[in-house]
Each structure stands twice: as C-alpha cells, then as structure tokens.
C-alpha cells in the first residue's frame, strides 16, 4: 500500500500528491488534463512525445504527425510553476471540393504557449494508518476527499504559429497573440482512484476562441503501471463544429525520474471523425529541491520555521551573510565499553564454581605441605671419621 501511494504521486496525466514536490516524477502525460499541483522549486522537467492524427471530414481529409514538448520549471514558491508548451508538426490536407487546391501541406510550429500555474487550495486528509484503537474509524471514509484541490493557470499564445481549422471553410490560419486561462481541480477519492477536471479558455479574443472542459479518471494498477480514461469537449465558433473526444491510455514508471506512456483517442463531430495516437516520455532532468526546515524542541513542538521572504524580497533583496557564533570546543571523554559476556546456564556455573573450589583446595594443600615440610625438617648427621682413632 505504501508503494502504491508513492506511485500515485507520479502518475501520468493526473499528478497525485498531497505536497508540491514528490519523490517520484509528477507528469501530466499522456492525457490532456493538468493537475493543480506544481513539480516543486528548483526542479526542471521535460515532457515530450510523438503523435499521429487522421481526420476524415465531409469537406476534407486531414493527416498530421509531429512532436509536442513541454518544459516545466518550479521557482520561488512550492505552489508556483512556469511552463513552456510547443508543438511541431507536418500537416497534409486533401480537399473534396475540386475548385480548391487538392493537396495542401505545411510543416512548422502549431503551438507556442508560455504561462504559469499556481495552487490556490489544497485539502488535508487524515492519516488512517495511525488509527490503531478503532477498526471502524480506520475504515471509515474521509468525506473531506470530496473537496478538490484547486489551481489556476494564466498564459499567452505567441503569434509565430499556424494551425488548421475545419468547418464550412477549412483553412490554415496564422495565430495572433492571445491569452489562455484555465482552472484545474483534483479529487483523490481513494488511494487508487483520482478524478481531475479542467476548464479552459484558449485563444481569447483572436476570432478562433476555444472554450473546453476535460474530465479524467485514473486508476493505479500496481506500483509501476497506471491507466486512465478521458473525455474532452471543445466549443468553437458557430461555423466550426464542436469536438467531443474520448480517449484512454497507460503510463509505466521506469525510475523515480522517468516514465513512458501511450494513449489513443477519437473525436466525434457533426461532419466526421478523428483518430489520434500518441506515445512519449517524461523526464525530470534537474532536481535541486530542498524542503524548508523546522526547528523543534525536545518534545517535538515546532519552535521556529525557516523564513524565505516574499517574491520581491527574494528576487531583489540583498543577500546577508549570517554571522556564526563562536562555539567552545569540548573534548569528549572516552567511555569504557563493557564487553557483554554470553549468558551461562546453571550447570556451567556449578561446574565453574567446582573448578574454582578445586583450584583453591589444591593451593591450600600445596601450602600446607610446604609448611609441614619446614616444620619437620631435620639437618643431616655428621658422619666424618676421626683420623686419630
């Protein structure tokens, strides 16, 4: 269960987590939904893949393949993230109307968007693993999980790209500078199932504005593998049919900093259908994240937290070197380590006691024998012969 919880932190396209920075990679691929959570400060991550699109419409046939790249960088705050999203593709359009040019091809950028995401609200859940007194309370559902995490996004589309629009007059149009805003929500209904919702307004005021919603449900199969299903509705101008997408896919964790994924989806509108396939990877190429530390007393109560200042003070403020206090060096005395002897049985103790007693008795006997010898000692008689006799 612990490994599954860690895996949910990285899971593709739905980014589960109760904190900003996660030990495992936090990717939005392979789905289109984005999580309200950021990747953490001083973390740089790239998410890229190849895609193929085949669109059959009444008025034209559209085929496209290319690559999309997203760079994500966390800076200044745990809740703040900066994004660069671009797509490079080759398009081929075949028109059914013989009066039009039958084949039109184009190769170039189709999207270049920069923006920032900020976490507005993050709910807290009870840790049921610490509940040991009541099985009922441990298994009771936490209704706070119905309250979603909320994030906001603001960005801009740069006017150096082209994209294809269908409808009654299909054509390639040049993009203009236009804002993009979004609202992201995420519900962790269980430890395995997560639900995300995105509300997006794109190309605002450009004449090709798109308002869309994305709903994604994800499920953790095991600590390495995850699956998702997704639905997206895109509302366009009156002369362009609205799109309703349905898709699904899977993601596989290679390491704590890399994952691979694949997905398929189909689009239905009033004039035809579209098939899309995508496969790619996410890679955390730089991880210099450091958590803010807390100072606690002997009882574990927080007494002081490191202050990092606000955005402007950290951006323009002067760095002040903290003066270090002089600390008196005290030599620690060497402690004698008492060797632990193996525990002896009663039989061994009795045998050792008998052996010591015998040694003691032998010493007494030797001492007594030496004493008796000195006491009864008689000098030898003189047997010399007198020569005169």
C-alpha positions in Angstrom: 0.0 0.0 0.0 2.9 2.4 0.8 4.4 1.8 -2.7 1.0 2.3 -4.4 0.7 5.6 -2.5 4.1 6.7 -3.7 3.2 5.7 -7.3 0.1 7.9 -7.2 2.5 10.9 -6.7 3.9 10.4 -10.2 1.0 9.0 -12.1 0.7 10.2 -15.7 -1.8 12.9 -16.7 -3.2 13.2 -13.2 -0.3 14.0 -10.8 -1.4 12.9 -7.5 0.1 14.2 -4.3 -0.5 15.9 -1.1 2.6 18.1 -1.4 4.1 20.1 -4.3 7.4 18.2 -4.6 7.2 14.4 -4.9 9.9 11.8 -4.7 8.6 10.2 -7.9 8.2 12.1 -11.1 5.0 14.2 -11.4 3.8 14.3 -15.1 0.7 15.4 -17.0 1.3 12.9 -19.8 -0.3 11.1 -21.6 -3.6 12.9 -21.1 -4.6 16.4 -21.8 -5.6 17.3 -18.2 -3.3 19.2 -15.9 -3.1 18.9 -12.2 -3.3 21.9 -9.8 0.0 20.8 -8.2 3.4 22.0 -9.3 6.6 20.0 -9.6 8.4 21.8 -6.7 11.0 24.5 -6.5 14.4 24.2 -8.3 13.1 21.3 -10.4 13.3 21.2 -14.3 11.2 18.6 -16.2 10.7 17.9 -19.9 7.6 16.0 -21.2 7.6 15.1 -24.9 6.1 12.6 -27.3 5.2 11.8 -30.9 1.6 12.0 -32.2 -0.4 11.0 -35.3 -3.8 12.4 -36.3 -6.1 11.2 -39.0 -9.3 13.2 -39.6 -12.0 12.2 -42.1 -14.4 15.1 -42.8 -17.1 15.7 -45.4 -15.2 18.5 -47.0 -11.6 17.3 -46.5 -9.2 14.7 -45.2 -6.5 15.9 -42.7 -3.4 13.9 -41.7 -0.8 15.1 -39.3 2.2 13.8 -37.4 4.7 15.6 -35.2 6.0 16.1 -31.7 4.9 18.1 -28.7 7.3 19.3 -25.9 6.5 20.8 -22.6 9.1 22.3 -20.3 8.2 22.7 -16.6 10.2 24.7 -14.1 9.4 25.3 -10.4 10.8 28.6 -8.9 10.3 31.0 -6.0 7.3 29.1 -4.3 6.3 25.5 -3.9 2.9 26.3 -5.3 4.3 28.1 -8.4 5.3 26.6 -11.7 6.3 28.1 -15.1 5.5 26.2 -18.4 6.6 26.4 -22.0 4.4 24.3 -24.3 5.2 23.9 -28.0 4.3 21.6 -30.9 6.0 21.0 -34.2 4.1 19.0 -36.9 3.7 18.2 -40.6 0.1 18.6 -42.0 -1.4 17.3 -45.2 -4.9 18.4 -46.2 -6.8 16.9 -49.1 -10.0 18.9 -50.1 -13.1 17.3 -51.6 -14.0 20.4 -53.5 -12.3 20.3 -56.9 -12.2 24.1 -57.1 -9.8 24.2 -54.2 -6.2 23.2 -54.3 -6.5 19.4 -53.8 -3.4 19.0 -51.6 -2.0 21.5 -49.1 1.0 20.7 -46.9 2.6 22.6 -44.1 5.5 22.0 -41.7 6.1 24.1 -38.7 5.1 25.2 -35.2 1.4 24.7 -34.4 1.6 25.9 -30.7 3.9 28.0 -28.7 2.5 29.0 -25.3 4.1 30.2 -22.1 2.4 30.5 -18.8 2.4 29.9 -15.0 0.3 27.8 -12.7 -0.4 28.4 -9.0 -2.0 26.2 -6.4 -4.8 28.1 -4.7 -6.1 25.5 -2.3 -5.0 22.1 -1.1 -7.2 20.0 1.3 -5.7 17.8 4.0 -6.6 14.2 4.7 -6.4 12.2 7.8 -3.7 9.5 8.0 -5.8 6.4 8.8 -2.7 4.2 9.1 -2.1 5.8 12.6 -5.5 4.8 13.8 -5.0 1.7 16.0 -7.7 1.9 18.6 -10.8 1.6 16.4 -11.1 -0.5 13.2 -14.4 1.3 12.4 -12.7 4.7 12.4 -9.8 3.4 10.4 -12.0 2.0 7.7 -14.5 5.0 7.7 -14.5 7.0 4.5 -12.9 10.5 4.8 -15.6 12.8 3.3 -13.0 15.6 3.0 -11.8 13.8 -0.1 -14.9 15.2 -1.9 -13.3 18.7 -1.6 -11.0 19.2 -4.5 -7.6 20.8 -4.8 -7.8 24.0 -6.9 -5.2 25.6 -9.1 -5.3 28.5 -11.7 -3.3 29.0 -14.9 -2.6 32.1 -17.0 -0.5 32.2 -20.2 -0.2 33.6 -23.7 -0.1 32.1 -27.2 2.7 33.7 -29.2 2.0 34.9 -32.8 4.6 32.7 -34.6 2.5 29.6 -35.3 -0.2 28.3 -37.6 -3.0 25.8 -37.1 -5.7 24.2 -39.2 -9.4 24.8 -38.6 -12.2 22.9 -40.2 -15.9 23.7 -40.6 -17.5 25.2 -43.7 -14.3 26.9 -44.8 -11.4 24.8 -43.7 -8.0 26.6 -43.9 -4.7 27.1 -42.2 -4.7 30.3 -40.2 -1.9 32.3 -38.5 -2.1 32.6 -34.8 -2.2 36.0 -33.1 -1.1 37.0 -29.6 -3.9 35.8 -27.4 -4.4 34.9 -23.7 -5.1 31.5 -22.3 -6.6 30.9 -18.8 -7.6 27.8 -17.0 -9.0 26.4 -13.8 -7.7 23.0 -12.5 -9.3 20.8 -9.9 -8.3 17.3 -8.5 -10.1 14.9 -6.2 -8.3 12.0 -4.5 -11.4 9.9 -3.9 -9.4 6.8 -2.8 -5.7 5.8 -2.7 -6.1 4.3 -6.1 -8.8 6.4 -7.9 -8.3 10.1 -8.8 -10.6 12.5 -10.7 -9.4 15.7 -12.4 -11.4 18.5 -14.2 -10.0 21.3 -16.3 -12.0 24.4 -17.5 -10.0 26.2 -20.3 -10.5 29.3 -22.3 -7.9 29.4 -25.2 -7.1 32.0 -27.9 -9.3 34.6 -26.2 -10.3 37.4 -28.5 -8.5 36.1 -31.5 -11.5 35.1 -33.6 -10.7 31.4 -33.1 -11.5 31.2 -29.4 -12.0 27.8 -27.9 -13.7 27.0 -24.6 -13.3 23.5 -23.4 -13.6 21.1 -20.4 -11.7 18.0 -19.7 -12.7 15.2 -17.4 -10.2 12.5 -16.4 -10.4 9.4 -14.2 -7.3 7.4 -13.3 -6.7 4.1 -11.6 -3.5 2.7 -10.2 -3.0 -0.9 -11.3 0.2 -1.5 -9.3 3.3 0.4 -8.2 4.6 0.7 -11.7 1.5 0.8 -14.0 -1.5 3.1 -14.2 -4.4 3.6 -16.6 -6.8 6.4 -17.4 -9.9 7.3 -19.4 -10.6 10.9 -20.5 -13.4 12.9 -22.1 -13.0 16.4 -23.6 -15.5 18.8 -25.0 -14.3 21.8 -27.2 -16.7 24.6 -28.1 -15.7 26.7 -31.1 -17.2 29.4 -33.3 -20.6 28.9 -34.9 -19.2 27.9 -38.3 -16.8 25.3 -36.8 -18.3 22.1 -35.3 -17.7 21.4 -31.7 -15.4 18.4 -30.8 -16.1 15.7 -28.3 -13.1 13.5 -27.5 -13.0 10.1 -25.8 -9.6 8.5 -25.0 -7.6 6.3 -22.8 -4.0 5.2 -22.1 -1.4 3.8 -19.8 1.8 5.0 -18.2 4.7 3.0 -16.9 7.3 4.1 -14.3 10.9 3.3 -15.4 12.6 5.1 -12.4 11.8 7.8 -9.9 12.7 10.4 -12.5 11.4 8.9 -15.8 8.2 7.4 -17.2 6.9 6.3 -20.6 3.3 6.4 -21.8 0.9 5.7 -24.7 -2.6 6.8 -25.5 -5.3 6.7 -28.1 -8.4 8.9 -28.6 -11.2 9.5 -31.0 -13.1 12.7 -31.8 -16.8 12.9 -33.0 -18.4 15.9 -34.5 -21.2 16.7 -36.9 -19.0 16.4 -40.1 -16.8 13.4 -39.4 -14.5 11.6 -37.0 -10.8 11.8 -36.0 -8.4 9.2 -34.7 -5.3 10.2 -32.6 -2.4 8.2 -31.3 0.4 9.4 -29.0 3.4 7.9 -27.3 6.1 9.7 -25.3 8.0 10.1 -22.0 8.5 12.4 -19.1 12.0 13.0 -17.6 13.0 15.0 -14.5 16.3 16.3 -15.8 17.2 18.6 -12.8 16.3 18.1 -9.2 17.8 20.6 -6.7 14.7 20.8 -4.5 15.2 21.4 -0.8 12.5 21.3 1.8 12.1 24.2 4.3 13.4 23.0 7.7 11.7 23.4 11.0 13.3 23.7 14.5 11.6 21.7 17.2 12.1 21.4 20.9 12.8 18.3 23.0 9.1 17.4 22.9 8.8 17.7 19.1 6.9 21.0 19.1 7.8 23.4 16.3 9.6 26.5 17.7 10.8 28.1 14.5 10.4 27.8 10.8 12.9 29.0 8.2 11.6 32.2 6.5 12.2 32.7 2.8 10.6 36.1 2.4 8.1 37.1 -0.3 8.5 37.1 -4.0 10.1 40.6 -4.4 12.4 40.3 -1.4 13.8 37.1 -2.7 14.1 38.4 -6.2 15.7 41.8 -5.5 16.7 41.6 -1.8 20.3 41.7 -0.8 21.9 38.5 0.5 23.1 38.9 4.0 25.7 36.5 5.4 24.7 35.2 8.7 27.3 35.7 11.5 28.2 32.5 13.1 28.7 32.4 16.9 31.9 31.1 18.3 31.4 27.7 19.8 33.7 26.4 22.6 35.2 23.1 21.7 34.8 20.5 24.4 36.7 17.2 24.2 34.5 14.3 24.9 35.8 11.7 27.3 36.3 8.2 26.1 33.7 5.9 27.6 34.7 2.4 28.6 32.8 -0.1 26.8 31.9 -3.1 28.9 32.1 -6.3 26.9 29.0 -8.4 27.0 29.6 -12.0 28.0 27.3 -14.8 26.9 24.8 -15.9 29.4 25.7 -19.2 31.2 23.5 -22.0 32.3 23.2 -23.2 35.9 25.1 -26.3 35.0 28.0 -24.3 33.6 28.0 -22.0 36.7 28.1 -25.0 39.0 30.9 -26.6 37.0 33.0 -23.4 37.1 32.3 -23.0 40.8 33.5 -26.5 41.5 36.6 -26.0 39.3 37.5 -22.8 41.3 36.9 -24.6 44.6 39.2 -27.4 43.5 42.0 -25.0 42.4 41.6 -23.2 45.8 41.9 -26.5 47.7 44.9 -27.6 45.6 46.6 -24.3 46.6 45.8 -24.9 50.3 47.2 -28.5 50.1 50.5 -27.3 48.5 50.8 -24.5 51.1 50.2 -26.9 54.0 52.6 -29.5 52.6 55.4 -26.8 52.3 54.6 -25.7 55.9 54.8 -29.2 57.3 58.0 -29.8 55.5 59.7 -26.8 57.0 58.4 -27.7 60.5 59.6 -31.3 60.5 62.9 -30.6 58.8 66.0 -32.4 60.4 69.5 -31.5 59.4 71.7 -34.4 58.2 74.1 -36.1 60.8 77.9 -35.6 60.6 79.5 -38.9 59.6 83.1 -37.7 59.4 85.9 -40.2 60.7 88.4 -39.1 63.3 92.0 -39.9 62.0 93.4 -40.1 65.5 91.2 -43.1 66.3 
